Every structure is written in C-alpha cells, then in structure tokens.
Amino acid sequence: MTIRFILVLLALGPALTAATEFYSWHGYDTRLVERGRLEVSLHHRLRTRHELQYLDQARFGSIARWNEKRFSILAGFYLQPQQIHEQDWTPGRRVFGGIEVPVQLGSRIVLSSRLVAERHMSTGRPDYARYRTSERVVFGAGRFRPFIQNELLAVKQGF
C-alpha cells in the first residue's frame, strides 16, 4: 500500500504543481525516551515555498507525550527560524500543549485527531496565541510512514 501511495503522489506531482502553488514539508522525529507511558521525541521539520524556490521554515525542538489507552497528552517547545519574505529570517519560538486521539483504521492505517494551544514568540510581530486542530492519516508501520494531514488554525483575527 505504501509504495502504491508514493507512486500515485509522484505521478500526480506535475499536475498538482501546474494547478496550484507547490510547497514541500519534510519532518523527522527521533524518539529519545520511552519509559512506560512517557515518550520524549526530538522533532525537526523543513519547509520550502513558492515552487520549492526557497526555504520557508527550519523548525526543531522536543515533544513530550503522556500516553493513555485512548488519548495522549502532549507538550513541547520549538525553535522556529522562518522566512516571512525571501531572505528575511526571523528567529521564532513556540511552546504548545494539547491532546491527541488516535483511531486504528486498519492494521497499518491510523487516523489521529489533535487539538493544541500554541504560543508564538519572537516571530517578527507581536507574540500571539494560536489554536490548532488537525486530522492526520498515517500509512504503514515501519520507519518511513507517509501521511496526509488537514489543519484548521484559529488566531484572534479569525480562522
């Protein structure tokens, strides 16, 4: 299933690029601690923008999870340098906390819903709070696990 999914994405890539703006998002998590229900991971993410012309964000930090049977409580911190405009970097930091609920859809497919409150600081504008809800479908069970994700963000100015 995973190989077919990747091949479909590769085949559709040129059509998607022609139809809309194309971004890339490369994430990598490394589990550092796993003791009982506690899990601590190191998170790293790179994003490109404007048809892959420049690096938009390089984010790294830690995420701690307390895993219960039906949900996980999570909290974390990111250092988040980003380009609001090309060649204009701002340092950025983010703290967050929330809850995640996974649902097993098959032996190798998991749907997970997450609700998180975030505080963004030193982003080149006044500090602000943001609330994020997301749904992610993860495919596979190995080290390489592609996913599809949808997010809705709310800030003081609206969604």
DSSP file with accessible surface (Angstrom, degrees, kcal/mol):
  #  RESIDUE AA STRUCTURE BP1 BP2  ACC     N-H-->O    O-->H-N    N-H-->O    O-->H-N    TCO  KAPPA ALPHA  PHI   PSI    X-CA   Y-CA   Z-CA
    1    1 A M     >        0   0  117      0, 0.0     4,-2.2     0, 0.0     5,-0.2   0.000 360.0 360.0 360.0 -44.0    0.0    0.0    0.0
    2    2 A T  H  >  +     0   0   22      1,-0.2     4,-2.3     2,-0.2     5,-0.2   0.921 360.0  49.2 -62.9 -44.1    2.7    2.5    0.9
    3    3 A I  H  > S+     0   0  119      1,-0.2     4,-2.5     2,-0.2    -1,-0.2   0.932 111.8  49.2 -63.1 -43.0    4.6    2.0   -2.4
    4    4 A R  H  > S+     0   0  174      1,-0.2     4,-2.3     2,-0.2    -1,-0.2   0.910 110.0  52.0 -61.8 -41.5    1.4    2.5   -4.4
    5    5 A F  H  X S+     0   0   37     -4,-2.2     4,-2.2     2,-0.2    -2,-0.2   0.935 110.9  46.9 -60.9 -46.2    0.6    5.6   -2.5
    6    6 A I  H  X S+     0   0   46     -4,-2.3     4,-2.5     1,-0.2    -2,-0.2   0.921 111.2  51.9 -63.7 -42.0    4.1    7.1   -3.1
    7    7 A L  H  X S+     0   0  103     -4,-2.5     4,-2.4     1,-0.2    -1,-0.2   0.901 108.6  51.0 -63.4 -38.9    3.9    6.3   -6.8
    8    8 A V  H  X S+     0   0   80     -4,-2.3     4,-2.4     2,-0.2    -1,-0.2   0.936 110.7  48.9 -63.7 -44.4    0.5    8.0   -7.1
    9    9 A L  H  X S+     0   0   84     -4,-2.2     4,-1.3     1,-0.2    -2,-0.2   0.924 111.9  48.7 -61.6 -42.7    1.8   11.1   -5.5
   10   10 A L  H  < S+     0   0  122     -4,-2.5    -1,-0.2     1,-0.2    -2,-0.2   0.903 112.2  48.9 -63.7 -40.0    4.8   11.1   -7.8
   11   11 A A  H  < S+     0   0   78     -4,-2.4     4,-0.4     1,-0.2    -2,-0.2   0.883 115.0  44.0 -67.6 -37.0    2.6   10.7  -10.9
   12   12 A L  H  X S+     0   0   86     -4,-2.4     4,-2.6     1,-0.2     5,-0.3   0.645  89.3  93.6 -82.6 -13.7    0.3   13.5   -9.8
   13   13 A G  H  X S+     0   0   15     -4,-1.3     4,-2.6     1,-0.2     5,-0.2   0.893  83.8  46.7 -48.4 -53.9    3.1   15.8   -8.8
   14   14 A P  H  > S+     0   0   94      0, 0.0     4,-2.0     0, 0.0    -1,-0.2   0.916 114.3  48.4 -60.1 -39.4    3.4   17.7  -12.2
   15   15 A A  H  > S+     0   0   63     -4,-0.4     4,-1.6    -3,-0.3    -2,-0.2   0.921 112.6  47.8 -67.1 -42.0   -0.4   18.2  -12.4
   16   16 A L  H  X S+     0   0   84     -4,-2.6     4,-1.6     1,-0.2    -1,-0.2   0.902 111.0  51.6 -64.7 -39.6   -0.6   19.5   -8.8
   17   17 A T  H  < S+     0   0   53     -4,-2.6    -1,-0.2    -5,-0.3    -2,-0.2   0.905 110.4  48.2 -64.7 -40.5    2.3   21.9   -9.4
   18   18 A A  H  < S+     0   0   92     -4,-2.0    -1,-0.2    -5,-0.2    -2,-0.2   0.838 113.3  48.9 -68.7 -30.3    0.7   23.3  -12.5
   19   19 A A  H  < S-     0   0   85     -4,-1.6     2,-0.3    -5,-0.2    -1,-0.2   0.761 123.7  -4.9 -83.5 -25.5   -2.7   23.8  -10.8
   20   20 A T  S  < S-     0   0   92     -4,-1.6     2,-0.2    -5,-0.1    -1,-0.1  -0.911  90.3 -62.2-156.3 176.1   -1.5   25.5   -7.6
   21   21 A E        -     0   0   66     -2,-0.3     2,-0.5    -3,-0.1    -3,-0.1  -0.496  51.9-137.9 -70.1 142.9    1.5   26.7   -5.6
   22   22 A F        +     0   0   67     -2,-0.2    29,-1.0    -5,-0.1    30,-0.9  -0.897  24.8 174.8-112.9 125.0    3.7   23.8   -4.6
   23   23 A Y        -     0   0   99     -2,-0.5     2,-0.3    28,-0.2    26,-0.2  -0.867  17.2-145.3-118.4 158.1    5.3   23.5   -1.1
   24   24 A S  E     -A   48   0A  18     24,-0.8    24,-1.7    -2,-0.3     2,-0.4  -0.931   8.5-168.2-122.9 154.7    7.3   20.7    0.5
   25   25 A W  E     -A   47   0A  84     -2,-0.3     2,-0.6    22,-0.2    22,-0.2  -0.941   3.2-175.2-145.0 111.9    7.3   19.6    4.1
   26   26 A H  E     +A   46   0A 110     20,-3.1    20,-2.5    -2,-0.4     2,-0.3  -0.944   9.5 179.4-116.6 112.5    9.9   17.3    5.4
   27   27 A G  E     -A   45   0A  49     -2,-0.6     2,-0.3    18,-0.2    18,-0.2  -0.867   8.0-178.5-116.1 148.3    9.5   16.1    9.0
   28   28 A Y  E     -A   44   0A 154     16,-2.8    16,-2.2    -2,-0.3     2,-0.4  -0.976   4.1-169.6-146.9 126.8   11.6   13.8   11.1
   29   29 A D  E     -A   43   0A  85     -2,-0.3     2,-0.5    14,-0.2    14,-0.2  -0.966   3.1-165.5-118.0 137.1   11.1   12.6   14.7
   30   30 A T  E     -A   42   0A  56     12,-2.6    12,-3.0    -2,-0.4     2,-0.4  -0.985  20.4-133.4-122.1 119.2   13.6   10.7   16.8
   31   31 A R  E     +A   41   0A 131     -2,-0.5    10,-0.3    10,-0.2     3,-0.1  -0.588  28.4 172.3 -72.6 123.2   12.4    9.1   19.9
   32   32 A L  E     +     0   0A 106      8,-2.9     2,-0.4    -2,-0.4     9,-0.2   0.790  65.2  23.9 -98.5 -39.1   14.8    9.9   22.8
   33   33 A V  E     +A   40   0A  39      7,-2.0     7,-2.2     2,-0.0    -1,-0.3  -0.996  51.9 170.9-134.2 136.1   13.0    8.4   25.8
   34   34 A E  E     +A   39   0A 124     -2,-0.4     2,-0.5     5,-0.2     5,-0.2  -0.790  17.3 153.8-144.2  97.1   10.3    5.7   26.1
   35   35 A R  E >   -A   38   0A 186      3,-2.2     3,-2.2    -2,-0.3     2,-0.2  -0.940  67.9 -55.3-129.7 108.5    9.5    4.8   29.7
   36   36 A G  T 3  S-     0   0   80     -2,-0.5    31,-0.0     1,-0.3     0, 0.0  -0.415 122.9 -14.8  62.2-122.9    6.1    3.4   30.5
   37   37 A R  T 3  S+     0   0  122     -2,-0.2    30,-2.7    -3,-0.1     2,-0.4   0.560 117.9  96.3 -89.2  -8.3    3.6    5.9   29.2
   38   38 A L  E <   +AB  35  66A  63     -3,-2.2    -3,-2.2    28,-0.2     2,-0.4  -0.689  47.6 175.5 -87.8 134.4    6.1    8.7   28.9
   39   39 A E  E     -AB  34  65A  22     26,-2.2    26,-2.9    -2,-0.4     2,-0.4  -0.999   9.0-171.2-137.4 130.9    7.7    9.4   25.4
   40   40 A V  E     -AB  33  64A  36     -7,-2.2    -8,-2.9    -2,-0.4    -7,-2.0  -0.995  11.4-177.4-124.7 128.7   10.0   12.2   24.5
   41   41 A S  E     -AB  31  63A  11     22,-2.7    22,-2.4    -2,-0.4     2,-0.5  -0.921  26.7-130.9-125.4 151.8   11.0   12.9   20.9
   42   42 A L  E     -AB  30  62A  81    -12,-3.0   -12,-2.6    -2,-0.3     2,-0.4  -0.879  31.1-157.8 -97.0 128.1   13.3   15.3   19.1
   43   43 A H  E     +AB  29  61A   6     18,-3.1    18,-2.0    -2,-0.5     2,-0.3  -0.895  15.7 176.1-114.1 139.5   11.4   16.9   16.2
   44   44 A H  E     +AB  28  60A  75    -16,-2.2   -16,-2.8    -2,-0.4     2,-0.3  -0.998   3.1 175.5-141.0 137.2   12.8   18.5   13.1
   45   45 A R  E     -AB  27  59A  18     14,-2.8    14,-3.1    -2,-0.3     2,-0.4  -0.995  11.3-168.1-144.5 137.7   11.0   19.9   10.1
   46   46 A L  E     -AB  26  58A  61    -20,-2.5   -20,-3.1    -2,-0.3     2,-0.4  -0.971   9.8-171.9-119.8 139.7   12.0   21.8    6.9
   47   47 A R  E     -AB  25  57A  66     10,-2.2     9,-3.0    -2,-0.4    10,-1.5  -0.996   5.4-160.8-131.1 139.8    9.5   23.5    4.6
   48   48 A T  E     -AB  24  55A  25    -24,-1.7   -24,-0.8    -2,-0.4     2,-0.3  -0.748  11.4-159.8-111.5 166.6   10.0   25.1    1.2
   49   49 A R  E  >> + B   0  54A  65      5,-2.2     5,-1.3    -2,-0.3     4,-1.2  -0.908  54.5  32.3-140.2 166.6    7.8   27.6   -0.5
   50   50 A H  T >45S-     0   0   62     -2,-0.3     3,-1.4     1,-0.2    -1,-0.2   0.958 134.1 -35.9  48.0  68.6    7.0   29.1   -3.9
   51   51 A E  T 345S-     0   0   83    -29,-1.0    -1,-0.2     1,-0.3   -28,-0.2   0.873 113.5 -60.5  54.4  41.8    7.5   26.1   -6.1
   52   52 A L  T 345S+     0   0   87    -30,-0.9    -1,-0.3     2,-0.1    -2,-0.2   0.671 101.9 133.0  66.0  21.0   10.5   25.0   -3.9
   53   53 A Q  T <<5 +     0   0  135     -3,-1.4     2,-0.3    -4,-1.2    -3,-0.2   0.778  69.6   8.3 -76.0 -30.0   12.4   28.2   -4.7
   54   54 A Y  E   <S-B   49   0A  23     -5,-1.3    -5,-2.2    29,-0.0     2,-0.4  -0.998  79.7 -96.1-151.9 159.0   13.4   29.0   -1.1
   55   55 A L  E     -B   48   0A  61     -2,-0.3    -7,-0.3    -7,-0.2     3,-0.1  -0.573  32.7-177.4 -73.5 125.0   13.4   27.6    2.4
   56   56 A D  E     +     0   0A  18     -9,-3.0    27,-2.7    -2,-0.4     2,-0.3   0.845  62.4   1.7 -91.6 -42.5   10.4   28.8    4.4
   57   57 A Q  E     -BC  47  82A   2    -10,-1.5   -10,-2.2    25,-0.2     2,-0.4  -0.997  43.9-167.1-153.4 141.0   11.0   27.3    7.8
   58   58 A A  E     +B   46   0A  17     23,-2.3     2,-0.4    -2,-0.3   -12,-0.2  -0.958  26.9 178.9-127.6 108.8   13.5   25.2    9.7
   59   59 A R  E     +B   45   0A   6    -14,-3.1   -14,-2.8    -2,-0.4     2,-0.3  -0.917   8.1 162.6-118.8 137.9   11.9   24.0   13.0
   60   60 A F  E     +BD  44  79A  85     19,-2.3    19,-3.2    -2,-0.4     2,-0.3  -0.993  16.8 106.3-151.1 152.2   13.4   21.8   15.7
   61   61 A G  E     -BD  43  78A  11    -18,-2.0   -18,-3.1    -2,-0.3     2,-0.3  -0.978  56.3 -65.5 170.2-160.5   12.6   21.1   19.3
   62   62 A S  E     -BD  42  77A  54     15,-1.7    15,-1.9    -2,-0.3     2,-0.4  -0.904  26.1-161.9-125.8 150.9   11.2   18.5   21.6
   63   63 A I  E     -BD  41  76A   9    -22,-2.4   -22,-2.7    -2,-0.3     2,-0.4  -0.999   6.7-162.2-129.9 127.9    7.8   16.9   22.2
   64   64 A A  E     -BD  40  75A  39     11,-3.3    11,-2.1    -2,-0.4     2,-0.4  -0.911   9.8-169.9-109.2 139.1    6.8   15.1   25.3
   65   65 A R  E     -BD  39  74A  44    -26,-2.9   -26,-2.2    -2,-0.4     2,-0.6  -0.987  19.0-158.5-129.0 140.5    3.8   12.7   25.4
   66   66 A W  E     -BD  38  73A 104      7,-2.8     7,-2.3    -2,-0.4     2,-0.6  -0.971  26.1-151.0-112.8 110.1    1.9   11.0   28.2
   67   67 A N  E     + D   0  72A  41    -30,-2.7     5,-0.2    -2,-0.6     2,-0.2  -0.760  18.3 177.6 -94.4 118.4    0.1    8.1   26.5
   68   68 A E        -     0   0   68      3,-2.9    -2,-0.0    -2,-0.6     0, 0.0  -0.489  48.1 -92.8 -99.5 179.3   -3.1    6.8   27.9
   69   69 A K  S    S+     0   0  208      1,-0.2     3,-0.1    -2,-0.2    -1,-0.0   0.913 120.6  19.2 -63.2 -43.7   -5.1    4.0   26.3
   70   70 A R  S    S+     0   0  208      1,-0.1     2,-0.3    31,-0.1    -1,-0.2   0.474 130.2  16.3-109.6  -4.6   -7.4    6.2   24.3
   71   71 A F        -     0   0   73     30,-0.2    -3,-2.9     2,-0.0     2,-0.4  -0.978  59.6-134.3-158.4 167.8   -5.5    9.5   24.1
   72   72 A S  E     -DE  67 100A  10     28,-2.7    28,-2.6    -2,-0.3     2,-0.5  -0.991  11.0-144.7-130.0 140.4   -2.2   11.2   24.6
   73   73 A I  E     -DE  66  99A  88     -7,-2.3    -7,-2.8    -2,-0.4     2,-0.3  -0.887  28.9-172.9 -98.5 133.3   -1.4   14.5   26.4
   74   74 A L  E     +DE  65  98A   3     24,-2.4    24,-2.5    -2,-0.5     2,-0.3  -0.933  17.4 171.9-132.5 154.2    1.4   16.4   24.7
   75   75 A A  E     +DE  64  97A  50    -11,-2.1   -11,-3.3    -2,-0.3     2,-0.3  -0.976  14.4 154.8-152.0 152.9    3.6   19.4   25.2
   76   76 A G  E     -DE  63  96A  16     20,-2.2    20,-2.0    -2,-0.3     2,-0.3  -0.984  31.0-129.8-167.4 179.4    6.6   20.8   23.5
   77   77 A F  E     -DE  62  95A  75    -15,-1.9   -15,-1.7    -2,-0.3     2,-0.4  -0.994  19.7-168.0-144.8 133.9    8.9   23.6   22.5
   78   78 A Y  E     -DE  61  94A   7     16,-2.8    16,-2.2    -2,-0.3     2,-0.5  -0.982  20.0-146.4-124.3 139.8   10.3   24.6   19.1
   79   79 A L  E     -DE  60  93A  69    -19,-3.2   -19,-2.3    -2,-0.4    14,-0.2  -0.888  30.3-173.3 -89.2 133.4   13.0   26.9   17.9
   80   80 A Q        -     0   0    4     12,-2.5   -21,-0.2    -2,-0.5     2,-0.1  -0.516  14.7-178.1-140.0  68.4   11.5   28.1   14.6
   81   81 A P        +     0   0   39      0, 0.0   -23,-2.3     0, 0.0     2,-0.3  -0.482  24.0 168.5 -64.4 137.0   13.6   30.3   12.3
   82   82 A Q  E     -CF  57  90A  18      8,-2.1     8,-2.5   -25,-0.2     2,-0.7  -0.988  38.4-123.4-150.3 158.8   11.5   31.2    9.3
   83   83 A Q  E     + F   0  89A   6    -27,-2.7     6,-0.2    -2,-0.3     3,-0.1  -0.922  18.5 178.7-105.3 112.4   11.3   33.5    6.3
   84   84 A I  E    S+     0   0A  56      4,-1.2     2,-0.3    -2,-0.7    -1,-0.2   0.884  85.6  13.4 -73.9 -41.6    8.2   35.6    6.2
   85   85 A H  E >  S- F   0  88A 121      3,-0.7     3,-2.2    -3,-0.1    -1,-0.3  -0.942 110.8 -74.7-126.8 155.2    9.6   37.1    2.9
   86   86 A E  T 3  S+     0   0  106     -2,-0.3   -30,-0.1     1,-0.3    -2,-0.1  -0.178 118.5   4.5 -53.7 132.4   12.5   35.8    0.8
   87   87 A Q  T 3  S+     0   0  151      1,-0.1     2,-0.5    -4,-0.0    -1,-0.3   0.645 103.7 110.6  66.1  18.6   15.9   36.4    2.5
   88   88 A D  E <   -F   85   0A  79     -3,-2.2    -4,-1.2     2,-0.0    -3,-0.7  -0.801  49.9-173.1-123.8  88.7   14.2   37.9    5.6
   89   89 A W  E     -F   83   0A 107     -2,-0.5    -6,-0.2    -6,-0.2   -33,-0.0  -0.626   9.7-170.4 -87.8 138.9   14.7   35.5    8.5
   90   90 A T  E     -F   82   0A  17     -8,-2.5    -8,-2.1    -2,-0.3    33,-0.1  -0.955  22.7-133.5-121.3 146.5   13.1   35.8   12.0
   91   91 A P        +     0   0   88      0, 0.0   -11,-0.4     0, 0.0    32,-0.2   0.981  37.9 179.4 -68.8 -58.1   14.2   33.6   14.9
   92   92 A G        -     0   0    2     30,-2.4   -12,-2.5   -13,-0.1     2,-0.3   0.580  16.0-158.1  68.8 137.9   10.8   32.5   16.3
   93   93 A R  E     -EG  79 121A  95     28,-2.2    28,-2.8   -14,-0.2     2,-0.3  -0.975   5.4-166.4-141.8 154.4   10.0   30.2   19.3
   94   94 A R  E     -EG  78 120A   4    -16,-2.2   -16,-2.8    -2,-0.3     2,-0.3  -0.992   8.0-170.9-146.2 133.7    6.8   28.2   20.0
   95   95 A V  E     +EG  77 119A  58     24,-1.8    24,-2.7    -2,-0.3     2,-0.3  -0.922  21.4 169.6-116.1 149.5    5.5   26.5   23.1
   96   96 A F  E     -EG  76 118A  17    -20,-2.0   -20,-2.2    -2,-0.3     2,-0.3  -0.989  17.6-177.8-155.9 161.2    2.4   24.3   22.9
   97   97 A G  E     +EG  75 117A  28     20,-1.9    20,-2.8    -2,-0.3     2,-0.3  -0.974  23.5 116.5-159.4 152.6    0.3   21.7   24.7
   98   98 A G  E     -EG  74 116A  24    -24,-2.5   -24,-2.4    -2,-0.3     2,-0.3  -0.959  49.3 -74.3 177.7-157.3   -2.8   19.7   23.9
   99   99 A I  E     -EG  73 115A  69     16,-2.3    16,-2.5    -2,-0.3     2,-0.4  -0.964  25.9-162.8-135.3 146.6   -4.4   16.3   23.4
  100  100 A E  E     -EG  72 114A  20    -28,-2.6   -28,-2.7    -2,-0.3    14,-0.2  -0.997   1.9-163.3-133.0 137.4   -4.3   13.7   20.6
  101  101 A V  E     - G   0 113A  63     12,-3.0    12,-2.3    -2,-0.4     2,-0.3  -0.960   9.9-160.6-123.2 111.5   -6.7   10.9   20.0
  102  102 A P  E     - G   0 112A  63      0, 0.0     2,-0.4     0, 0.0    10,-0.2  -0.702   3.9-167.0 -91.5 146.8   -5.6    8.0   17.7
  103  103 A V  E     - G   0 111A  72      8,-3.2     8,-2.9    -2,-0.3     2,-0.6  -0.992  20.0-133.5-132.0 123.1   -8.0    5.6   16.0
  104  104 A Q  E     + G   0 110A 120     -2,-0.4     6,-0.2     6,-0.2     3,-0.1  -0.657  24.9 177.0 -77.2 116.2   -6.8    2.4   14.3
  105  105 A L  E     -     0   0A 103      4,-2.4     2,-0.3    -2,-0.6     5,-0.2   0.625  67.6 -17.6 -93.9 -18.2   -8.5    2.2   10.9
  106  106 A G  E >  S- G   0 109A  30      3,-1.4     3,-0.7     1,-0.0    -1,-0.2  -0.938  86.8 -74.4-167.7-176.9   -6.7   -0.9    9.8
  107  107 A S  T 3  S+     0   0  112     -2,-0.3     3,-0.0     1,-0.2    -3,-0.0   0.804 132.6  21.0 -66.5 -23.9   -3.7   -2.9   10.6
  108  108 A R  T 3  S+     0   0  130      1,-0.1    32,-2.8    33,-0.0     2,-0.4   0.133 110.5  81.2-131.2  20.9   -1.4   -0.3    9.0
  109  109 A I  E <   -GH 106 139A  45     -3,-0.7    -4,-2.4    30,-0.2    -3,-1.4  -0.992  50.2-177.8-132.7 128.1   -3.5    2.9    8.9
  110  110 A V  E     -GH 104 138A  31     28,-2.1    28,-2.8    -2,-0.4     2,-0.5  -0.987  12.3-158.6-127.8 129.6   -4.1    5.2   11.9
  111  111 A L  E     -GH 103 137A  50     -8,-2.9    -8,-3.2    -2,-0.4     2,-0.4  -0.917  17.6-174.2 -99.3 128.2   -6.3    8.4   12.0
  112  112 A S  E     -GH 102 136A  10     24,-2.8    24,-2.5    -2,-0.5     2,-0.4  -0.992  11.4-160.6-129.9 133.1   -5.3   10.8   14.7
  113  113 A S  E     -GH 101 135A  46    -12,-2.3   -12,-3.0    -2,-0.4     2,-0.4  -0.919  13.4-170.9-108.3 138.9   -7.1   14.0   15.7
  114  114 A R  E     -GH 100 134A  38     20,-2.6    20,-2.2    -2,-0.4     2,-0.4  -0.981  16.4-168.7-135.1 140.1   -5.2   16.7   17.7
  115  115 A L  E     +GH  99 133A 102    -16,-2.5   -16,-2.3    -2,-0.4     2,-0.4  -0.994  22.4 173.1-126.5 121.9   -6.2   19.9   19.5
  116  116 A V  E     -GH  98 132A   5     16,-2.8    16,-2.9    -2,-0.4     2,-0.4  -0.985  27.6-148.4-135.4 140.0   -3.3   22.1   20.6
  117  117 A A  E     -GH  97 131A  46    -20,-2.8   -20,-1.9    -2,-0.4     2,-0.3  -0.920  27.2-170.3-102.2 132.4   -2.9   25.6   22.1
  118  118 A E  E     -GH  96 130A  11     12,-3.2    12,-2.4    -2,-0.4     2,-0.5  -0.930  19.5-154.8-125.0 150.0    0.3   27.3   20.9
  119  119 A R  E     -GH  95 129A 108    -24,-2.7   -24,-1.8    -2,-0.3     2,-0.5  -0.988  14.5-158.8-123.0 118.6    2.1   30.5   22.0
  120  120 A H  E     -GH  94 128A   1      8,-3.0     8,-1.8    -2,-0.5     2,-0.3  -0.854  14.8-179.0-100.2 131.8    4.3   32.0   19.2
  121  121 A M  E     +G   93   0A  35    -28,-2.8   -28,-2.2    -2,-0.5    -2,-0.0  -0.950  55.6  10.0-133.4 149.5    7.1   34.4   20.4
  122  122 A S  S    S+     0   0   45     -2,-0.3   -30,-2.4   -30,-0.2    -1,-0.2   0.880  74.1 139.9  54.5  46.4    9.9   36.5   18.7
  123  123 A T  S    S-     0   0    2      2,-0.6    -1,-0.1   -32,-0.2   -33,-0.1   0.277  81.6 -92.4-101.6   9.9    8.4   35.9   15.2
  124  124 A G  S    S+     0   0   68      1,-0.4     3,-0.0   -40,-0.0    -3,-0.0   0.487 109.0  63.4  89.8   2.3    8.9   39.5   13.9
  125  125 A R  S    S-     0   0  124      1,-0.0    -2,-0.6     3,-0.0    -1,-0.4  -0.906 106.1 -59.4-143.2 172.3    5.5   40.5   15.0
  126  126 A P        -     0   0  112      0, 0.0    -6,-0.1     0, 0.0    -1,-0.0  -0.244  67.2 -94.7 -56.8 145.4    3.8   40.8   18.5
  127  127 A D        -     0   0   76     -8,-0.0     2,-0.3    -3,-0.0    -6,-0.2  -0.256  54.5-178.6 -56.6 148.3    3.6   37.5   20.4
  128  128 A Y  E     -H  120   0A  45     -8,-1.8    -8,-3.0    -3,-0.1     2,-0.3  -0.984  27.1-123.1-151.0 159.3    0.3   35.7   19.8
  129  129 A A  E     -H  119   0A  30     -2,-0.3    27,-0.5   -10,-0.2     2,-0.3  -0.788  26.2-172.5-101.6 147.6   -1.6   32.6   20.8
  130  130 A R  E     -H  118   0A  33    -12,-2.4   -12,-3.2    -2,-0.3     2,-0.4  -0.995  13.6-149.0-140.0 145.5   -2.9   30.2   18.2
  131  131 A Y  E     -HI 117 154A 130     23,-2.6    23,-2.7    -2,-0.3     2,-0.4  -0.961  18.2-168.8-117.5 131.5   -5.3   27.2   18.5
  132  132 A R  E     -HI 116 153A  18    -16,-2.9   -16,-2.8    -2,-0.4     2,-0.4  -0.969  12.9-175.8-127.6 132.5   -4.8   24.3   16.0
  133  133 A T  E     +HI 115 152A  45     19,-2.4    19,-2.6    -2,-0.4     2,-0.3  -0.980  17.7 174.8-120.8 138.6   -6.9   21.3   15.3
  134  134 A S  E     -HI 114 151A   7    -20,-2.2   -20,-2.6    -2,-0.4     2,-0.4  -0.991  24.9-154.8-144.2 153.4   -5.6   18.6   12.9
  135  135 A E  E     -HI 113 150A  65     15,-2.1    15,-2.5    -2,-0.3     2,-0.4  -0.998  19.4-175.2-125.0 130.6   -6.5   15.3   11.5
  136  136 A R  E     -HI 112 149A  49    -24,-2.5   -24,-2.8    -2,-0.4     2,-0.5  -0.995  15.6-158.3-131.6 132.7   -3.7   13.1   10.2
  137  137 A V  E     -HI 111 148A  39     11,-2.7    11,-2.0    -2,-0.4     2,-0.4  -0.960  16.1-163.4-109.0 120.1   -3.9    9.7    8.4
  138  138 A V  E     -HI 110 147A  17    -28,-2.8   -28,-2.1    -2,-0.5     2,-0.4  -0.897   2.6-154.6-108.8 133.3   -0.6    7.7    8.7
  139  139 A F  E     +H  109   0A  20      7,-2.6   -30,-0.2    -2,-0.4     2,-0.1  -0.865  50.8  11.9-109.2 137.4    0.1    4.8    6.5
  140  140 A G        -     0   0   10    -32,-2.8     5,-0.1    -2,-0.4   -30,-0.1  -0.237  62.4-115.8  96.3 177.5    2.4    1.9    7.3
  141  141 A A  S    S+     0   0   66      3,-0.2    -1,-0.1    -2,-0.1     4,-0.1   0.311  77.9  86.4-136.7   3.9    4.2    0.6   10.3
  142  142 A G  S    S-     0   0   47      2,-0.4     0, 0.0     1,-0.0     0, 0.0  -0.016  96.1 -79.2 -95.2-159.9    7.9    1.0    9.5
  143  143 A R  S    S+     0   0  255      1,-0.1     2,-0.7    -2,-0.0    -1,-0.0   0.806 119.1  59.0 -73.9 -32.0   10.4    3.7    9.9
  144  144 A F        +     0   0  141      2,-0.0    -2,-0.4     0, 0.0    -3,-0.2  -0.904  67.8 167.3-101.4 112.5    9.1    5.5    6.7
  145  145 A R        -     0   0  115     -2,-0.7    -5,-0.1    -4,-0.1    -2,-0.0  -0.858  20.0-154.8-132.6  98.2    5.5    6.4    7.2
  146  146 A P        -     0   0   18      0, 0.0    -7,-2.6     0, 0.0     2,-0.3  -0.314  18.4-172.6 -67.1 157.4    3.8    8.8    4.7
  147  147 A F  E     -I  138   0A  75     -9,-0.2     2,-0.4     2,-0.0    -9,-0.2  -0.970  24.6-140.7-147.8 161.3    0.8   10.8    5.9
  148  148 A I  E     -I  137   0A  92    -11,-2.0   -11,-2.7    -2,-0.3     2,-0.4  -0.983  29.2-173.4-120.1 136.1   -2.0   13.1    4.8
  149  149 A Q  E     -I  136   0A  43     -2,-0.4     2,-0.4   -13,-0.2   -13,-0.2  -0.984  17.4-166.9-138.2 145.7   -2.9   15.9    7.1
  150  150 A N  E     -I  135   0A 103    -15,-2.5   -15,-2.1    -2,-0.4     2,-0.3  -0.983  14.9-171.1-126.3 138.8   -5.5   18.6    7.4
  151  151 A E  E     -I  134   0A  60     -2,-0.4     2,-0.4   -17,-0.2   -17,-0.2  -0.976  16.4-163.8-133.2 148.2   -5.3   21.6    9.8
  152  152 A L  E     -I  133   0A  91    -19,-2.6   -19,-2.4    -2,-0.3     2,-0.4  -0.999  17.2-164.6-126.3 125.1   -7.6   24.4   10.9
  153  153 A L  E     -I  132   0A  53     -2,-0.4     2,-0.4   -21,-0.2   -21,-0.2  -0.896   4.3-165.0-112.6 140.8   -5.9   27.3   12.8
  154  154 A A  E     +I  131   0A  21    -23,-2.7   -23,-2.6    -2,-0.4     2,-0.3  -0.990  13.7 165.3-126.7 130.0   -7.6   29.9   14.9
  155  155 A V  B >   -J  158   0B  45      3,-2.3     3,-1.9    -2,-0.4   -25,-0.1  -0.799  56.2 -86.6-127.7 176.7   -6.0   33.2   16.0
  156  156 A K  T 3  S+     0   0  203    -27,-0.5     3,-0.1     1,-0.3   -26,-0.1   0.862 127.4  54.2 -55.9 -35.2   -7.5   36.4   17.4
  157  157 A Q  T 3  S-     0   0  161      1,-0.2    -1,-0.3    -3,-0.0     2,-0.3   0.602 122.2 -91.2 -77.8 -12.9   -8.1   37.7   13.9
  158  158 A G  B <    J  155   0B  30     -3,-1.9    -3,-2.3     0, 0.0    -1,-0.2  -0.873 360.0 360.0 137.2-165.9  -10.1   34.6   12.8
  159  159 A F              0   0  191     -2,-0.3    -5,-0.2    -5,-0.2    -7,-0.0  -0.602 360.0 360.0 -89.7 360.0   -9.6   31.2   11.2
